Each structure stands twice: as structure tokens, then as C-alpha cells.
Amino acid sequence: MSEYRLDIEGPLQLSDYSNINDYMGVIGENDRVTIVIDKDLVGDIEMLGSMLNGGDFTIQTKGGKEDEKVYITAHRKGH
């Protein structure tokens, strides 16, 4: 099992979603990814959750920390 991390700074643009989708395509079965994003970017957080769910990922945790960030941890389902 491999672990990936994606730190997102600032609001996402349409092209960023395409890049993130490409990045998620690299993640293999049973691998885990942690996405870190500013807690004020609620719309982007929800969109990332939808992308993960639609990409065969299971979200394990989604929550904030003291550093004003939201951490979304997910793993890709094995077949």
C-alpha cells in the first residue's frame, strides 16, 4: 500500500480539478491519499469529496485541525 499527499493552497480553478482528477488516476488499489485544504474553501472541499467518491475511493476521515486546514483521508477500494 502506497500513501499519497496533496496539499492545496488557495481556491481551486476549473483546470485544477482536471489536474487533481489525473493525480487520483495514479493512485492504485488499496492505496491511501490525504488531501489538505484550507477550511474556508467549503465548496472545494465538497467537490473533492464527490470526486473521491466517484473515483472508487472510500473517505476514511474528513476533519479540521488547529492549523485552519481540513484533512481528507481516503483509500481506493480494491476489486
Biopython code that builds the backbone (N, CA, C, O; Angstrom):
import numpy as np
from Bio.PDB.StructureBuilder import StructureBuilder

atoms = [
    (1, "MET", "N", (0.845, -1.175, 0.000)),
    (1, "MET", "CA", (0.000, 0.000, 0.000)),
    (1, "MET", "C", (0.892, 1.240, 0.000)),
    (1, "MET", "O", (1.802, 1.370, 0.818)),
    (2, "SER", "N", (0.613, 2.134, -0.926)),
    (2, "SER", "CA", (1.327, 3.406, -1.005)),
    (2, "SER", "C", (0.479, 4.503, -0.392)),
    (2, "SER", "O", (-0.746, 4.399, -0.327)),
    (3, "GLU", "N", (1.153, 5.567, 0.061)),
    (3, "GLU", "CA", (0.452, 6.715, 0.616)),
    (3, "GLU", "C", (0.825, 7.958, -0.171)),
    (3, "GLU", "O", (1.996, 8.196, -0.467)),
    (4, "TYR", "N", (-0.187, 8.747, -0.505)),
    (4, "TYR", "CA", (-0.017, 9.976, -1.267)),
    (4, "TYR", "C", (-0.547, 11.137, -0.441)),
    (4, "TYR", "O", (-1.394, 10.960, 0.434)),
    (5, "ARG", "N", (-0.036, 12.325, -0.732)),
    (5, "ARG", "CA", (-0.498, 13.527, -0.046)),
    (5, "ARG", "C", (-0.589, 14.653, -1.069)),
    (5, "ARG", "O", (0.303, 14.841, -1.897)),
    (6, "LEU", "N", (-1.686, 15.393, -0.989)),
    (6, "LEU", "CA", (-1.908, 16.515, -1.889)),
    (6, "LEU", "C", (-2.254, 17.728, -1.042)),
    (6, "LEU", "O", (-3.312, 17.770, -0.414)),
    (7, "ASP", "N", (-1.360, 18.720, -1.022)),
    (7, "ASP", "CA", (-1.586, 19.958, -0.286)),
    (7, "ASP", "C", (-2.081, 21.006, -1.263)),
    (7, "ASP", "O", (-1.403, 21.327, -2.239)),
    (8, "ILE", "N", (-3.277, 21.543, -0.996)),
    (8, "ILE", "CA", (-3.883, 22.519, -1.889)),
    (8, "ILE", "C", (-3.850, 23.882, -1.210)),
    (8, "ILE", "O", (-4.339, 24.050, -0.094)),
    (9, "GLU", "N", (-3.268, 24.843, -1.901)),
    (9, "GLU", "CA", (-3.167, 26.211, -1.390)),
    (9, "GLU", "C", (-4.105, 27.105, -2.199)),
    (9, "GLU", "O", (-3.983, 27.174, -3.422)),
    (10, "GLY", "N", (-5.018, 27.776, -1.550)),
    (10, "GLY", "CA", (-5.909, 28.712, -2.223)),
    (10, "GLY", "C", (-7.063, 28.035, -2.933)),
    (10, "GLY", "O", (-7.109, 26.808, -3.027)),
    (11, "PRO", "N", (-7.998, 28.833, -3.434)),
    (11, "PRO", "CA", (-9.171, 28.284, -4.108)),
    (11, "PRO", "C", (-8.799, 27.583, -5.410)),
    (11, "PRO", "O", (-7.838, 27.959, -6.082)),
    (12, "LEU", "N", (-9.570, 26.569, -5.752)),
    (12, "LEU", "CA", (-9.320, 25.788, -6.956)),
    (12, "LEU", "C", (-9.988, 26.421, -8.175)),
    (12, "LEU", "O", (-11.092, 26.960, -8.094)),
    (13, "GLN", "N", (-9.294, 26.339, -9.294)),
    (13, "GLN", "CA", (-9.824, 26.760, -10.582)),
    (13, "GLN", "C", (-10.272, 25.498, -11.334)),
    (13, "GLN", "O", (-9.927, 24.384, -10.939)),
    (14, "LEU", "N", (-11.024, 25.673, -12.394)),
    (14, "LEU", "CA", (-11.523, 24.539, -13.158)),
    (14, "LEU", "C", (-10.395, 23.627, -13.627)),
    (14, "LEU", "O", (-10.525, 22.404, -13.562)),
    (15, "SER", "N", (-9.307, 24.194, -14.091)),
    (15, "SER", "CA", (-8.185, 23.376, -14.563)),
    (15, "SER", "C", (-7.538, 22.586, -13.425)),
    (15, "SER", "O", (-6.972, 21.518, -13.657)),
    (16, "ASP", "N", (-7.619, 23.102, -12.203)),
    (16, "ASP", "CA", (-7.068, 22.387, -11.052)),
    (16, "ASP", "C", (-7.815, 21.080, -10.815)),
    (16, "ASP", "O", (-7.206, 20.066, -10.471)),
    (17, "TYR", "N", (-9.130, 21.102, -10.997)),
    (17, "TYR", "CA", (-9.916, 19.873, -10.813)),
    (17, "TYR", "C", (-9.484, 18.801, -11.802)),
    (17, "TYR", "O", (-9.425, 17.621, -11.457)),
    (18, "SER", "N", (-9.186, 19.205, -13.025)),
    (18, "SER", "CA", (-8.713, 18.256, -14.029)),
    (18, "SER", "C", (-7.372, 17.657, -13.615)),
    (18, "SER", "O", (-7.156, 16.452, -13.750)),
    (19, "ASN", "N", (-6.474, 18.502, -13.110)),
    (19, "ASN", "CA", (-5.167, 18.016, -12.648)),
    (19, "ASN", "C", (-5.309, 17.073, -11.462)),
    (19, "ASN", "O", (-4.614, 16.060, -11.383)),
    (20, "ILE", "N", (-6.204, 17.402, -10.547)),
    (20, "ILE", "CA", (-6.434, 16.546, -9.377)),
    (20, "ILE", "C", (-7.009, 15.210, -9.818)),
    (20, "ILE", "O", (-6.627, 14.163, -9.295)),
    (21, "ASN", "N", (-7.929, 15.242, -10.778)),
    (21, "ASN", "CA", (-8.510, 14.008, -11.294)),
    (21, "ASN", "C", (-7.430, 13.124, -11.923)),
    (21, "ASN", "O", (-7.427, 11.908, -11.729)),
    (22, "ASP", "N", (-6.518, 13.736, -12.672)),
    (22, "ASP", "CA", (-5.398, 12.992, -13.252)),
    (22, "ASP", "C", (-4.516, 12.395, -12.152)),
    (22, "ASP", "O", (-4.075, 11.251, -12.257)),
    (23, "TYR", "N", (-4.263, 13.169, -11.108)),
    (23, "TYR", "CA", (-3.441, 12.708, -9.980)),
    (23, "TYR", "C", (-4.091, 11.500, -9.312)),
    (23, "TYR", "O", (-3.407, 10.537, -8.965)),
    (24, "MET", "N", (-5.416, 11.551, -9.131)),
    (24, "MET", "CA", (-6.113, 10.439, -8.484)),
    (24, "MET", "C", (-6.059, 9.174, -9.342)),
    (24, "MET", "O", (-6.169, 8.064, -8.821)),
    (25, "GLY", "N", (-5.889, 9.340, -10.663)),
    (25, "GLY", "CA", (-5.764, 8.188, -11.542)),
    (25, "GLY", "C", (-4.486, 7.405, -11.319)),
    (25, "GLY", "O", (-4.414, 6.228, -11.673)),
    (26, "VAL", "N", (-3.485, 8.030, -10.743)),
    (26, "VAL", "CA", (-2.205, 7.375, -10.458)),
    (26, "VAL", "C", (-2.309, 6.476, -9.224)),
    (26, "VAL", "O", (-1.559, 5.508, -9.095)),
    (27, "ILE", "N", (-3.216, 6.788, -8.339)),
    (27, "ILE", "CA", (-3.345, 6.075, -7.070)),
    (27, "ILE", "C", (-3.963, 4.703, -7.324)),
    (27, "ILE", "O", (-5.036, 4.594, -7.916)),
    (28, "GLY", "N", (-3.274, 3.661, -6.871)),
    (28, "GLY", "CA", (-3.700, 2.294, -7.130)),
    (28, "GLY", "C", (-4.651, 1.745, -6.073)),
    (28, "GLY", "O", (-4.968, 2.404, -5.083)),
    (29, "GLU", "N", (-5.094, 0.516, -6.319)),
    (29, "GLU", "CA", (-5.990, -0.158, -5.383)),
    (29, "GLU", "C", (-5.336, -0.275, -4.013)),
    (29, "GLU", "O", (-4.149, -0.576, -3.895)),
    (30, "ASN", "N", (-6.130, -0.033, -2.993)),
    (30, "ASN", "CA", (-5.722, -0.126, -1.587)),
    (30, "ASN", "C", (-4.687, 0.927, -1.185)),
    (30, "ASN", "O", (-4.161, 0.867, -0.073)),
    (31, "ASP", "N", (-4.386, 1.880, -2.051)),
    (31, "ASP", "CA", (-3.500, 2.990, -1.694)),
    (31, "ASP", "C", (-4.310, 4.052, -0.952)),
    (31, "ASP", "O", (-5.535, 4.107, -1.060)),
    (32, "ARG", "N", (-3.615, 4.879, -0.210)),
    (32, "ARG", "CA", (-4.270, 5.926, 0.569)),
    (32, "ARG", "C", (-3.776, 7.297, 0.139)),
    (32, "ARG", "O", (-2.610, 7.475, -0.213)),
    (33, "VAL", "N", (-4.692, 8.268, 0.174)),
    (33, "VAL", "CA", (-4.356, 9.648, -0.163)),
    (33, "VAL", "C", (-4.884, 10.565, 0.938)),
    (33, "VAL", "O", (-5.979, 10.360, 1.462)),
    (34, "THR", "N", (-4.099, 11.565, 1.276)),
    (34, "THR", "CA", (-4.525, 12.602, 2.202)),
    (34, "THR", "C", (-4.490, 13.924, 1.450)),
    (34, "THR", "O", (-3.463, 14.314, 0.895)),
    (35, "ILE", "N", (-5.631, 14.607, 1.443)),
    (35, "ILE", "CA", (-5.736, 15.909, 0.802)),
    (35, "ILE", "C", (-5.867, 16.956, 1.902)),
    (35, "ILE", "O", (-6.701, 16.822, 2.798)),
    (36, "VAL", "N", (-5.045, 17.991, 1.832)),
    (36, "VAL", "CA", (-5.050, 19.061, 2.831)),
    (36, "VAL", "C", (-5.477, 20.342, 2.114)),
    (36, "VAL", "O", (-4.890, 20.723, 1.102)),
    (37, "ILE", "N", (-6.513, 21.007, 2.657)),
    (37, "ILE", "CA", (-7.060, 22.205, 2.029)),
    (37, "ILE", "C", (-7.529, 23.174, 3.111)),
    (37, "ILE", "O", (-7.891, 22.755, 4.210)),
    (38, "ASP", "N", (-7.521, 24.450, 2.804)),
    (38, "ASP", "CA", (-7.956, 25.485, 3.734)),
    (38, "ASP", "C", (-9.411, 25.258, 4.147)),
    (38, "ASP", "O", (-10.256, 24.986, 3.294)),
    (39, "LYS", "N", (-9.709, 25.362, 5.423)),
    (39, "LYS", "CA", (-11.049, 25.057, 5.945)),
    (39, "LYS", "C", (-12.127, 26.005, 5.433)),
    (39, "LYS", "O", (-13.309, 25.666, 5.492)),
    (40, "ASP", "N", (-11.759, 27.174, 4.935)),
    (40, "ASP", "CA", (-12.737, 28.138, 4.440)),
    (40, "ASP", "C", (-13.217, 27.846, 3.021)),
    (40, "ASP", "O", (-14.139, 28.504, 2.538)),
    (41, "LEU", "N", (-12.617, 26.886, 2.355)),
    (41, "LEU", "CA", (-12.957, 26.571, 0.967)),
    (41, "LEU", "C", (-14.011, 25.449, 0.924)),
    (41, "LEU", "O", (-13.770, 24.375, 0.372)),
    (42, "VAL", "N", (-15.162, 25.720, 1.508)),
    (42, "VAL", "CA", (-16.205, 24.709, 1.695)),
    (42, "VAL", "C", (-16.636, 24.087, 0.367)),
    (42, "VAL", "O", (-16.759, 22.866, 0.276)),
    (43, "GLY", "N", (-16.863, 24.894, -0.649)),
    (43, "GLY", "CA", (-17.291, 24.366, -1.942)),
    (43, "GLY", "C", (-16.264, 23.443, -2.559)),
    (43, "GLY", "O", (-16.617, 22.411, -3.131)),
    (44, "ASP", "N", (-14.986, 23.807, -2.449)),
    (44, "ASP", "CA", (-13.918, 22.954, -2.972)),
    (44, "ASP", "C", (-13.816, 21.660, -2.185)),
    (44, "ASP", "O", (-13.564, 20.602, -2.762)),
    (45, "ILE", "N", (-14.007, 21.729, -0.882)),
    (45, "ILE", "CA", (-13.950, 20.531, -0.036)),
    (45, "ILE", "C", (-15.046, 19.553, -0.452)),
    (45, "ILE", "O", (-14.795, 18.355, -0.580)),
    (46, "GLU", "N", (-16.248, 20.059, -0.660)),
    (46, "GLU", "CA", (-17.362, 19.194, -1.075)),
    (46, "GLU", "C", (-17.111, 18.592, -2.455)),
    (46, "GLU", "O", (-17.407, 17.418, -2.680)),
    (47, "MET", "N", (-16.573, 19.379, -3.373)),
    (47, "MET", "CA", (-16.281, 18.878, -4.711)),
    (47, "MET", "C", (-15.213, 17.793, -4.664)),
    (47, "MET", "O", (-15.317, 16.790, -5.370)),
    (48, "LEU", "N", (-14.192, 17.984, -3.843)),
    (48, "LEU", "CA", (-13.153, 16.968, -3.706)),
    (48, "LEU", "C", (-13.733, 15.669, -3.148)),
    (48, "LEU", "O", (-13.362, 14.580, -3.585)),
    (49, "GLY", "N", (-14.640, 15.788, -2.186)),
    (49, "GLY", "CA", (-15.301, 14.602, -1.639)),
    (49, "GLY", "C", (-16.094, 13.869, -2.715)),
    (49, "GLY", "O", (-16.061, 12.640, -2.780)),
    (50, "SER", "N", (-16.794, 14.601, -3.547)),
    (50, "SER", "CA", (-17.550, 13.992, -4.643)),
    (50, "SER", "C", (-16.624, 13.316, -5.648)),
    (50, "SER", "O", (-16.921, 12.230, -6.147)),
    (51, "MET", "N", (-15.497, 13.968, -5.941)),
    (51, "MET", "CA", (-14.532, 13.372, -6.867)),
    (51, "MET", "C", (-13.973, 12.069, -6.313)),
    (51, "MET", "O", (-13.827, 11.087, -7.041)),
    (52, "LEU", "N", (-13.664, 12.066, -5.035)),
    (52, "LEU", "CA", (-13.135, 10.851, -4.413)),
    (52, "LEU", "C", (-14.170, 9.736, -4.446)),
    (52, "LEU", "O", (-13.855, 8.605, -4.817)),
    (53, "ASN", "N", (-15.386, 10.043, -4.065)),
    (53, "ASN", "CA", (-16.436, 9.019, -4.072)),
    (53, "ASN", "C", (-16.677, 8.481, -5.477)),
    (53, "ASN", "O", (-16.888, 7.281, -5.653)),
    (54, "GLY", "N", (-16.649, 9.349, -6.468)),
    (54, "GLY", "CA", (-16.852, 8.927, -7.841)),
    (54, "GLY", "C", (-15.664, 8.193, -8.443)),
    (54, "GLY", "O", (-15.791, 7.556, -9.489)),
    (55, "GLY", "N", (-14.520, 8.279, -7.794)),
    (55, "GLY", "CA", (-13.297, 7.648, -8.287)),
    (55, "GLY", "C", (-12.962, 6.365, -7.573)),
    (55, "GLY", "O", (-11.805, 5.946, -7.561)),
    (56, "ASP", "N", (-13.956, 5.730, -6.977)),
    (56, "ASP", "CA", (-13.765, 4.441, -6.282)),
    (56, "ASP", "C", (-12.950, 4.569, -5.000)),
    (56, "ASP", "O", (-12.255, 3.631, -4.607)),
    (57, "PHE", "N", (-13.032, 5.712, -4.355)),
    (57, "PHE", "CA", (-12.359, 5.920, -3.077)),
    (57, "PHE", "C", (-13.382, 5.852, -1.951)),
    (57, "PHE", "O", (-14.551, 6.184, -2.141)),
    (58, "THR", "N", (-12.940, 5.427, -0.797)),
    (58, "THR", "CA", (-13.731, 5.483, 0.419)),
    (58, "THR", "C", (-13.088, 6.519, 1.324)),
    (58, "THR", "O", (-11.908, 6.411, 1.659)),
    (59, "ILE", "N", (-13.861, 7.526, 1.723)),
    (59, "ILE", "CA", (-13.335, 8.548, 2.615)),
    (59, "ILE", "C", (-13.319, 7.987, 4.030)),
    (59, "ILE", "O", (-14.355, 7.583, 4.558)),
    (60, "GLN", "N", (-12.142, 7.965, 4.639)),
    (60, "GLN", "CA", (-11.988, 7.428, 5.984)),
    (60, "GLN", "C", (-12.187, 8.506, 7.034)),
    (60, "GLN", "O", (-12.887, 8.296, 8.025)),
    (61, "THR", "N", (-11.572, 9.653, 6.819)),
    (61, "THR", "CA", (-11.722, 10.762, 7.762)),
    (61, "THR", "C", (-11.815, 12.058, 6.995)),
    (61, "THR", "O", (-11.268, 12.196, 5.901)),
    (62, "LYS", "N", (-12.509, 12.995, 7.579)),
    (62, "LYS", "CA", (-12.625, 14.332, 6.991)),
    (62, "LYS", "C", (-12.825, 15.273, 8.160)),
    (62, "LYS", "O", (-13.894, 15.297, 8.770)),
    (63, "GLY", "N", (-11.800, 16.049, 8.475)),
    (63, "GLY", "CA", (-11.938, 16.925, 9.622)),
    (63, "GLY", "C", (-10.877, 17.992, 9.684)),
    (63, "GLY", "O", (-9.876, 17.951, 8.967)),
    (64, "GLY", "N", (-11.116, 18.949, 10.555)),
    (64, "GLY", "CA", (-10.219, 20.080, 10.704)),
    (64, "GLY", "C", (-9.207, 19.870, 11.807)),
    (64, "GLY", "O", (-9.363, 19.010, 12.674)),
    (65, "LYS", "N", (-8.205, 20.649, 11.751)),
    (65, "LYS", "CA", (-7.154, 20.657, 12.760)),
    (65, "LYS", "C", (-6.954, 22.087, 13.228)),
    (65, "LYS", "O", (-7.585, 23.009, 12.712)),
    (66, "GLU", "N", (-6.091, 22.268, 14.188)),
    (66, "GLU", "CA", (-5.825, 23.590, 14.744)),
    (66, "GLU", "C", (-5.172, 24.535, 13.741)),
    (66, "GLU", "O", (-5.184, 25.748, 13.950)),
    (67, "ASP", "N", (-4.615, 24.018, 12.679)),
    (67, "ASP", "CA", (-3.889, 24.856, 11.725)),
    (67, "ASP", "C", (-4.783, 25.434, 10.629)),
    (67, "ASP", "O", (-4.278, 25.866, 9.592)),
    (68, "GLU", "N", (-6.116, 25.451, 10.842)),
    (68, "GLU", "CA", (-7.069, 26.050, 9.905)),
    (68, "GLU", "C", (-7.178, 25.294, 8.583)),
    (68, "GLU", "O", (-7.588, 25.868, 7.574)),
    (69, "LYS", "N", (-6.817, 24.020, 8.580)),
    (69, "LYS", "CA", (-6.872, 23.187, 7.385)),
    (69, "LYS", "C", (-7.863, 22.047, 7.609)),
    (69, "LYS", "O", (-8.155, 21.676, 8.746)),
    (70, "VAL", "N", (-8.374, 21.501, 6.512)),
    (70, "VAL", "CA", (-9.190, 20.298, 6.547)),
    (70, "VAL", "C", (-8.364, 19.183, 5.922)),
    (70, "VAL", "O", (-7.738, 19.365, 4.878)),
    (71, "TYR", "N", (-8.373, 18.038, 6.574)),
    (71, "TYR", "CA", (-7.644, 16.871, 6.112)),
    (71, "TYR", "C", (-8.663, 15.821, 5.677)),
    (71, "TYR", "O", (-9.502, 15.396, 6.471)),
    (72, "ILE", "N", (-8.586, 15.410, 4.419)),
    (72, "ILE", "CA", (-9.458, 14.357, 3.907)),
    (72, "ILE", "C", (-8.572, 13.167, 3.617)),
    (72, "ILE", "O", (-7.680, 13.249, 2.773)),
    (73, "THR", "N", (-8.803, 12.063, 4.301)),
    (73, "THR", "CA", (-8.045, 10.843, 4.080)),
    (73, "THR", "C", (-8.968, 9.808, 3.465)),
    (73, "THR", "O", (-10.061, 9.551, 3.968)),
    (74, "ALA", "N", (-8.509, 9.215, 2.362)),
    (74, "ALA", "CA", (-9.319, 8.236, 1.654)),
    (74, "ALA", "C", (-8.430, 7.124, 1.125)),
    (74, "ALA", "O", (-7.225, 7.303, 0.948)),
    (75, "HIS", "N", (-9.041, 5.980, 0.877)),
    (75, "HIS", "CA", (-8.287, 4.906, 0.222)),
    (75, "HIS", "C", (-9.085, 4.397, -0.971)),
    (75, "HIS", "O", (-10.316, 4.411, -0.975)),
    (76, "ARG", "N", (-8.360, 3.955, -1.966)),
    (76, "ARG", "CA", (-9.001, 3.428, -3.173)),
    (76, "ARG", "C", (-9.394, 1.989, -2.899)),
    (76, "ARG", "O", (-8.594, 1.190, -2.414)),
    (77, "LYS", "N", (-10.620, 1.677, -3.213)),
    (77, "LYS", "CA", (-11.162, 0.342, -2.994)),
    (77, "LYS", "C", (-10.464, -0.668, -3.886)),
    (77, "LYS", "O", (-10.160, -0.394, -5.048)),
    (78, "GLY", "N", (-10.216, -1.839, -3.321)),
    (78, "GLY", "CA", (-9.697, -2.949, -4.106)),
    (78, "GLY", "C", (-10.850, -3.721, -4.736)),
    (78, "GLY", "O", (-11.959, -3.731, -4.203)),
    (79, "HIS", "N", (-10.595, -4.353, -5.846)),
    (79, "HIS", "CA", (-11.675, -5.089, -6.524)),
    (79, "HIS", "C", (-11.609, -6.552, -6.209)),
    (79, "HIS", "O", (-12.437, -7.325, -6.691)),
]
sb = StructureBuilder()
sb.init_structure("model")
sb.init_model(0)
sb.init_chain("A")
sb.init_seg("    ")
for serial, (resi, resn, name, xyz) in enumerate(atoms, 1):
    if name == "N":
        sb.init_residue(resn, " ", resi, " ")
    sb.init_atom(name, np.array(xyz, "f"), 0.0, 1.0, " ", f" {name:<3s}", serial, name[0])
structure = sb.get_structure()
